[in-house]
């Protein structure tokens, strides 16, 4: 059984790791966001080739993975969901 004073320390540590992950992943996610936007425009105008579809799917997988990691690290899940 965890002692009550251990919980805030654990939450603080998880919050710090979450912040580190967000700092590290911010630029790659921004680049992927613009790449996805470009693919979306190409899809609307000309349609996607199978390779572009695969790239789009890979980008979505990266977005889902990033969110999953952030959610897992978040010390307070409901608050995190509410704000993200």
N, C-alpha and C positions, 0 to 999 in steps of 0.2 A: 504494500500500500504506500502511495506517495504521501509525503508530508505536505501540508498546505503551503509552506514557504518554498517548496521546490517548484510548484506550478508557475508562479510569476517568472522565475529564473528560466524555466523551460520555454515559456511563451516569449520572453525577451530574446533568448537565443534563436528560436525559430524565426522571429521577426527580423533579426539581424541577417540570418541566412537568406531569408526571402528578399531582403533589400539587396544583398549581394547578387543574388540571381537576377533580380530586376535590373540592376545596374549593368550586369554583364550581358543580358539578353536584349536590352533596349535597342541598340543599334542594329543587330541582326534582324530583329522583328520588324523594325522600321523599313529596312531594305526589302524584306520579304513582303511587307505590306504594299510597297510601291510596285514590286514585281507582280504581285497578284492583281493590282489595279491595272497594270499594263496588259496582263493576260485577259482580264475582264473586258477591256476596251477592244482588244484584238478579237475576242470571241464575239462581241456584239457586231463588229464591222465585217470580219472575214470568216469567222468560225475558227475552231481550234484543230490543229493536227493532233494525232495521237501523242506525239512527244510533248506538245504544249499541254495537253490534258494531263499527262503524267506529271509534268512540272507543277501544274495547278493543284493536283491531288497531294503532291509532296509538300507544297506550301501549306495546305490545310492541315496535313498531319503535323507539321512543325508548329502551327498555331495551337492545335489541340494539345500537343505535348507540352508546350510552354505553359498553357493555362493549367494543365493537370499538375505540373511541377509546382507552380505558384500556389494552387489550391492546396496541395499536399503540405507545403511548407507553411501556409498561413496558420498563425496560432489561433485565430478565431474565425472559423470557417463561415459562419452566417454573416458576420460583418464583412468579410472579404467578398462573398457573393453579392451582398447588397451594394457594395461600392465598385464592383468590377463586372 
